[in-house]
Structures are given as structure tokens and as C-alpha cells.
Amino acid sequence: FIRNECKCKYCGSINKYYWLFPDSKFERVPNDEYTSAESDKLGGYYTISVKCSKCNQITIVNYTLNGEEIE
């Protein structure tokens, strides 16, 4: 899993999220303060969709194929 947080670009709240990085390693699912994020592989990077817990809008976070966040 990759655990991180992002700021909602719509309402400004901070959302903690996790997503299953496809490296065949398994960890325990984080506690309830983390929400599961959806991921898509687009060419040379992953696009992670995080649903805001307050306004339900989607914020996109990009990661390299090595699991490093792209700023």
C-alpha cells in the first residue's frame, strides 16, 4: 500500500488515502481515517483518484511507476 494525504482542490480539506501499489507486497489496511483511492496506469505513471470526505469531489494525484508522488 501507499499511504499519503492530499488537499482537496475544491473545498481545501485534507484527505488521507491509500492505494494498492502493484509491487506484490501486502500490508495491513490502514485505519478508518484513510479512504481507499482508485488508480489507473497511464503510460509511464499512475493516476490516483481520491474522493474528498467532505464535498465528494475527486482530486487527482500522480505517481511514478516506482511509487513516488509526482509533484
A tleap script that builds the chain and sets N, CA, C and O, in Angstrom:
source leaprc.protein.ff14SB
mol = sequence {
  NPHE ILE ARG ASN GLU CYS LYS CYS LYS TYR
  CYS GLY SER ILE ASN LYS TYR TYR TRP LEU
  PHE PRO ASP SER LYS PHE GLU ARG VAL PRO
  ASN ASP GLU TYR THR SER ALA GLU SER ASP
  LYS LEU GLY GLY TYR TYR THR ILE SER VAL
  LYS CYS SER LYS CYS ASN GLN ILE THR ILE
  VAL ASN TYR THR LEU ASN GLY GLU GLU ILE
  CGLU
}
set mol.1.N position { 0.831 -1.191 0.000 }
set mol.1.CA position { 0.000 0.000 0.000 }
set mol.1.C position { 0.867 1.243 0.000 }
set mol.1.O position { 1.985 1.234 0.515 }
set mol.2.N position { 0.357 2.286 -0.567 }
set mol.2.CA position { 0.961 3.602 -0.430 }
set mol.2.C position { -0.043 4.431 0.355 }
set mol.2.O position { -1.218 4.499 -0.006 }
set mol.3.N position { 0.420 5.059 1.423 }
set mol.3.CA position { -0.431 5.926 2.244 }
set mol.3.C position { 0.073 7.345 2.104 }
set mol.3.O position { 1.277 7.600 2.124 }
set mol.4.N position { -0.861 8.261 1.962 }
set mol.4.CA position { -0.475 9.654 1.788 }
set mol.4.C position { -1.694 10.525 2.097 }
set mol.4.O position { -2.741 10.025 2.507 }
set mol.5.N position { -1.543 11.808 1.896 }
set mol.5.CA position { -2.680 12.713 2.035 }
set mol.5.C position { -2.596 13.771 0.948 }
set mol.5.O position { -1.521 14.066 0.425 }
set mol.6.N position { -3.749 14.336 0.620 }
set mol.6.CA position { -3.798 15.398 -0.379 }
set mol.6.C position { -4.845 16.419 0.046 }
set mol.6.O position { -5.764 16.119 0.808 }
set mol.7.N position { -4.681 17.617 -0.462 }
set mol.7.CA position { -5.616 18.702 -0.183 }
set mol.7.C position { -6.642 18.751 -1.309 }
set mol.7.O position { -6.279 18.761 -2.485 }
set mol.8.N position { -7.910 18.782 -0.950 }
set mol.8.CA position { -8.975 18.871 -1.940 }
set mol.8.C position { -8.885 20.233 -2.633 }
set mol.8.O position { -8.825 21.271 -1.974 }
set mol.9.N position { -8.875 20.217 -3.958 }
set mol.9.CA position { -8.765 21.484 -4.691 }
set mol.9.C position { -10.086 22.233 -4.737 }
set mol.9.O position { -10.130 23.370 -5.207 }
set mol.10.N position { -11.163 21.623 -4.259 }
set mol.10.CA position { -12.476 22.268 -4.270 }
set mol.10.C position { -12.820 22.922 -2.932 }
set mol.10.O position { -13.243 24.077 -2.891 }
set mol.11.N position { -12.635 22.166 -1.822 }
set mol.11.CA position { -13.036 22.712 -0.521 }
set mol.11.C position { -11.856 22.940 0.426 }
set mol.11.O position { -12.026 23.535 1.490 }
set mol.12.N position { -10.664 22.474 0.050 }
set mol.12.CA position { -9.469 22.719 0.852 }
set mol.12.C position { -9.235 21.755 1.999 }
set mol.12.O position { -8.250 21.905 2.721 }
set mol.13.N position { -10.103 20.769 2.197 }
set mol.13.CA position { -9.897 19.826 3.304 }
set mol.13.C position { -8.778 18.839 2.960 }
set mol.13.O position { -8.488 18.585 1.791 }
set mol.14.N position { -8.166 18.296 3.999 }
set mol.14.CA position { -7.086 17.321 3.836 }
set mol.14.C position { -7.691 15.924 3.896 }
set mol.14.O position { -8.427 15.593 4.826 }
set mol.15.N position { -7.373 15.106 2.889 }
set mol.15.CA position { -7.887 13.740 2.815 }
set mol.15.C position { -6.731 12.759 2.868 }
set mol.15.O position { -5.800 12.846 2.068 }
set mol.16.N position { -6.788 11.823 3.811 }
set mol.16.CA position { -5.799 10.763 3.909 }
set mol.16.C position { -6.297 9.600 3.054 }
set mol.16.O position { -7.469 9.227 3.112 }
set mol.17.N position { -5.383 9.032 2.257 }
set mol.17.CA position { -5.791 7.960 1.358 }
set mol.17.C position { -4.725 6.880 1.292 }
set mol.17.O position { -3.573 7.092 1.671 }
set mol.18.N position { -5.134 5.727 0.806 }
set mol.18.CA position { -4.187 4.660 0.497 }
set mol.18.C position { -4.599 4.031 -0.827 }
set mol.18.O position { -5.763 4.089 -1.225 }
set mol.19.N position { -3.636 3.436 -1.492 }
set mol.19.CA position { -3.939 2.671 -2.697 }
set mol.19.C position { -2.978 1.509 -2.797 }
set mol.19.O position { -1.851 1.574 -2.308 }
set mol.20.N position { -3.429 0.455 -3.429 }
set mol.20.CA position { -2.647 -0.759 -3.548 }
set mol.20.C position { -1.643 -0.604 -4.671 }
set mol.20.O position { -1.998 -0.657 -5.848 }
set mol.21.N position { -0.378 -0.412 -4.298 }
set mol.21.CA position { 0.694 -0.301 -5.287 }
set mol.21.C position { 1.003 -1.710 -5.788 }
set mol.21.O position { 1.188 -2.612 -4.972 }
set mol.22.N position { 1.065 -1.926 -7.089 }
set mol.22.CA position { 1.207 -3.289 -7.624 }
set mol.22.C position { 2.632 -3.832 -7.535 }
set mol.22.O position { 3.238 -4.160 -8.555 }
set mol.23.N position { 3.172 -3.927 -6.305 }
set mol.23.CA position { 4.531 -4.458 -6.129 }
set mol.23.C position { 4.537 -5.816 -5.435 }
set mol.23.O position { 5.589 -6.303 -5.021 }
set mol.24.N position { 3.353 -6.426 -5.310 }
set mol.24.CA position { 3.190 -7.746 -4.709 }
set mol.24.C position { 3.519 -7.790 -3.227 }
set mol.24.O position { 3.685 -8.876 -2.672 }
set mol.25.N position { 3.619 -6.649 -2.572 }
set mol.25.CA position { 3.832 -6.609 -1.129 }
set mol.25.C position { 2.491 -6.343 -0.465 }
set mol.25.O position { 1.685 -5.565 -0.975 }
set mol.26.N position { 2.250 -6.982 0.662 }
set mol.26.CA position { 0.977 -6.816 1.348 }
set mol.26.C position { 1.208 -6.204 2.711 }
set mol.26.O position { 2.109 -6.612 3.444 }
set mol.27.N position { 0.404 -5.241 3.041 }
set mol.27.CA position { 0.410 -4.632 4.368 }
set mol.27.C position { -1.018 -4.626 4.892 }
set mol.27.O position { -1.971 -4.818 4.137 }
set mol.28.N position { -1.150 -4.409 6.169 }
set mol.28.CA position { -2.468 -4.300 6.768 }
set mol.28.C position { -3.150 -3.024 6.266 }
set mol.28.O position { -2.503 -1.985 6.133 }
set mol.29.N position { -4.428 -3.099 5.993 }
set mol.29.CA position { -5.188 -1.936 5.528 }
set mol.29.C position { -5.177 -0.880 6.630 }
set mol.29.O position { -5.420 -1.204 7.793 }
set mol.30.N position { -4.897 0.383 6.283 }
set mol.30.CA position { -4.882 1.450 7.290 }
set mol.30.C position { -6.237 1.605 7.977 }
set mol.30.O position { -7.245 1.067 7.517 }
set mol.31.N position { -6.247 2.334 9.065 }
set mol.31.CA position { -7.477 2.514 9.846 }
set mol.31.C position { -8.511 3.364 9.100 }
set mol.31.O position { -8.281 3.784 7.966 }
set mol.32.N position { -9.635 3.607 9.743 }
set mol.32.CA position { -10.777 4.270 9.108 }
set mol.32.C position { -10.542 5.718 8.697 }
set mol.32.O position { -11.324 6.261 7.917 }
set mol.33.N position { -9.485 6.362 9.199 }
set mol.33.CA position { -9.259 7.745 8.788 }
set mol.33.C position { -8.712 7.816 7.360 }
set mol.33.O position { -8.677 8.894 6.768 }
set mol.34.N position { -8.287 6.682 6.804 }
set mol.34.CA position { -7.808 6.629 5.422 }
set mol.34.C position { -8.917 6.110 4.523 }
set mol.34.O position { -9.660 5.204 4.899 }
set mol.35.N position { -9.023 6.689 3.335 }
set mol.35.CA position { -10.000 6.230 2.361 }
set mol.35.C position { -9.264 5.533 1.222 }
set mol.35.O position { -8.129 5.883 0.899 }
set mol.36.N position { -9.908 4.564 0.630 }
set mol.36.CA position { -9.308 3.834 -0.484 }
set mol.36.C position { -9.376 4.700 -1.745 }
set mol.36.O position { -10.414 5.289 -2.048 }
set mol.37.N position { -8.273 4.770 -2.466 }
set mol.37.CA position { -8.221 5.551 -3.705 }
set mol.37.C position { -8.183 4.598 -4.897 }
set mol.37.O position { -7.670 3.484 -4.797 }
set mol.38.N position { -8.720 5.041 -6.005 }
set mol.38.CA position { -8.703 4.266 -7.238 }
set mol.38.C position { -7.485 4.659 -8.064 }
set mol.38.O position { -7.039 5.805 -8.016 }
set mol.39.N position { -6.946 3.705 -8.823 }
set mol.39.CA position { -5.769 4.027 -9.634 }
set mol.39.C position { -5.922 3.514 -11.055 }
set mol.39.O position { -6.588 2.509 -11.307 }
set mol.40.N position { -5.291 4.225 -11.974 }
set mol.40.CA position { -5.199 3.836 -13.375 }
set mol.40.C position { -3.771 4.036 -13.821 }
set mol.40.O position { -3.133 5.022 -13.452 }
set mol.41.N position { -3.262 3.111 -14.611 }
set mol.41.CA position { -1.920 3.258 -15.168 }
set mol.41.C position { -2.055 3.902 -16.539 }
set mol.41.O position { -2.725 3.373 -17.426 }
set mol.42.N position { -1.407 5.055 -16.700 }
set mol.42.CA position { -1.444 5.788 -17.965 }
set mol.42.C position { -0.027 5.934 -18.492 }
set mol.42.O position { 0.708 6.818 -18.053 }
set mol.43.N position { 0.358 5.094 -19.413 }
set mol.43.CA position { 1.702 5.174 -19.976 }
set mol.43.C position { 2.761 4.956 -18.926 }
set mol.43.O position { 2.904 3.849 -18.406 }
set mol.44.N position { 3.511 6.005 -18.602 }
set mol.44.CA position { 4.629 5.901 -17.680 }
set mol.44.C position { 4.343 6.348 -16.263 }
set mol.44.O position { 5.283 6.618 -15.515 }
set mol.45.N position { 3.076 6.438 -15.859 }
set mol.45.CA position { 2.766 6.844 -14.489 }
set mol.45.C position { 1.385 6.338 -14.083 }
set mol.45.O position { 0.613 5.871 -14.920 }
set mol.46.N position { 1.083 6.439 -12.780 }
set mol.46.CA position { -0.225 6.084 -12.232 }
set mol.46.C position { -0.996 7.360 -11.903 }
set mol.46.O position { -0.429 8.322 -11.386 }
set mol.47.N position { -2.272 7.359 -12.202 }
set mol.47.CA position { -3.171 8.436 -11.817 }
set mol.47.C position { -4.060 7.907 -10.701 }
set mol.47.O position { -4.770 6.917 -10.879 }
set mol.48.N position { -4.019 8.574 -9.542 }
set mol.48.CA position { -4.767 8.161 -8.372 }
set mol.48.C position { -5.920 9.134 -8.165 }
set mol.48.O position { -5.713 10.347 -8.135 }
set mol.49.N position { -7.126 8.610 -8.022 }
set mol.49.CA position { -8.321 9.423 -7.799 }
set mol.49.C position { -8.733 9.309 -6.343 }
set mol.49.O position { -9.045 8.222 -5.858 }
set mol.50.N position { -8.732 10.453 -5.642 }
set mol.50.CA position { -9.071 10.487 -4.220 }
set mol.50.C position { -10.383 11.247 -4.060 }
set mol.50.O position { -10.486 12.413 -4.443 }
set mol.51.N position { -11.382 10.581 -3.493 }
set mol.51.CA position { -12.689 11.211 -3.263 }
set mol.51.C position { -12.668 11.941 -1.930 }
set mol.51.O position { -12.351 11.346 -0.899 }
set mol.52.N position { -13.003 13.224 -1.945 }
set mol.52.CA position { -12.998 14.047 -0.743 }
set mol.52.C position { -14.069 13.568 0.234 }
set mol.52.O position { -15.202 13.292 -0.160 }
set mol.53.N position { -13.704 13.473 1.495 }
set mol.53.CA position { -14.647 13.012 2.519 }
set mol.53.C position { -15.673 14.080 2.891 }
set mol.53.O position { -16.696 13.764 3.500 }
set mol.54.N position { -15.417 15.337 2.535 }
set mol.54.CA position { -16.362 16.416 2.871 }
set mol.54.C position { -17.268 16.794 1.714 }
set mol.54.O position { -18.485 16.873 1.882 }
set mol.55.N position { -16.687 17.031 0.528 }
set mol.55.CA position { -17.501 17.526 -0.590 }
set mol.55.C position { -17.722 16.491 -1.700 }
set mol.55.O position { -18.436 16.765 -2.665 }
set mol.56.N position { -17.117 15.309 -1.572 }
set mol.56.CA position { -17.263 14.204 -2.527 }
set mol.56.C position { -16.712 14.487 -3.923 }
set mol.56.O position { -17.015 13.746 -4.859 }
set mol.57.N position { -15.918 15.533 -4.083 }
set mol.57.CA position { -15.263 15.804 -5.359 }
set mol.57.C position { -13.991 14.950 -5.459 }
set mol.57.O position { -13.478 14.469 -4.449 }
set mol.58.N position { -13.499 14.772 -6.669 }
set mol.58.CA position { -12.323 13.940 -6.911 }
set mol.58.C position { -11.091 14.817 -7.111 }
set mol.58.O position { -11.110 15.771 -7.890 }
set mol.59.N position { -10.015 14.476 -6.390 }
set mol.59.CA position { -8.717 15.107 -6.589 }
set mol.59.C position { -7.785 14.061 -7.193 }
set mol.59.O position { -7.778 12.909 -6.759 }
set mol.60.N position { -7.005 14.458 -8.186 }
set mol.60.CA position { -6.093 13.554 -8.874 }
set mol.60.C position { -4.681 13.757 -8.346 }
set mol.60.O position { -4.212 14.887 -8.213 }
set mol.61.N position { -4.005 12.642 -8.045 }
set mol.61.CA position { -2.604 12.650 -7.624 }
set mol.61.C position { -1.875 11.688 -8.544 }
set mol.61.O position { -2.369 10.591 -8.803 }
set mol.62.N position { -0.703 12.079 -9.046 }
set mol.62.CA position { 0.058 11.230 -9.958 }
set mol.62.C position { 1.283 10.644 -9.263 }
set mol.62.O position { 1.922 11.298 -8.438 }
set mol.63.N position { 1.598 9.394 -9.614 }
set mol.63.CA position { 2.749 8.683 -9.075 }
set mol.63.C position { 3.563 8.075 -10.207 }
set mol.63.O position { 3.020 7.697 -11.245 }
set mol.64.N position { 4.872 7.987 -9.996 }
set mol.64.CA position { 5.739 7.307 -10.947 }
set mol.64.C position { 5.486 5.797 -10.868 }
set mol.64.O position { 4.780 5.333 -9.973 }
set mol.65.N position { 6.047 5.050 -11.782 }
set mol.65.CA position { 5.908 3.601 -11.757 }
set mol.65.C position { 6.650 2.989 -10.561 }
set mol.65.O position { 6.426 1.828 -10.220 }
set mol.66.N position { 7.531 3.771 -9.927 }
set mol.66.CA position { 8.240 3.309 -8.730 }
set mol.66.C position { 7.494 3.651 -7.447 }
set mol.66.O position { 7.966 3.319 -6.360 }
set mol.67.N position { 6.350 4.301 -7.547 }
set mol.67.CA position { 5.540 4.634 -6.386 }
set mol.67.C position { 5.896 5.942 -5.717 }
set mol.67.O position { 5.566 6.151 -4.549 }
set mol.68.N position { 6.569 6.834 -6.441 }
set mol.68.CA position { 6.918 8.144 -5.891 }
set mol.68.C position { 5.936 9.186 -6.413 }
set mol.68.O position { 5.632 9.222 -7.606 }
set mol.69.N position { 5.443 10.032 -5.515 }
set mol.69.CA position { 4.482 11.060 -5.920 }
set mol.69.C position { 5.126 12.065 -6.879 }
set mol.69.O position { 6.251 12.515 -6.659 }
set mol.70.N position { 4.402 12.408 -7.937 }
set mol.70.CA position { 4.849 13.423 -8.882 }
set mol.70.C position { 4.242 14.744 -8.430 }
set mol.70.O position { 3.020 14.890 -8.399 }
set mol.71.N position { 5.081 15.694 -8.085 }
set mol.71.CA position { 4.594 16.998 -7.574 }
set mol.71.C position { 4.031 17.826 -8.698 }
set mol.71.O position { 3.575 18.947 -8.470 }
savepdb mol mol.pdb
quit
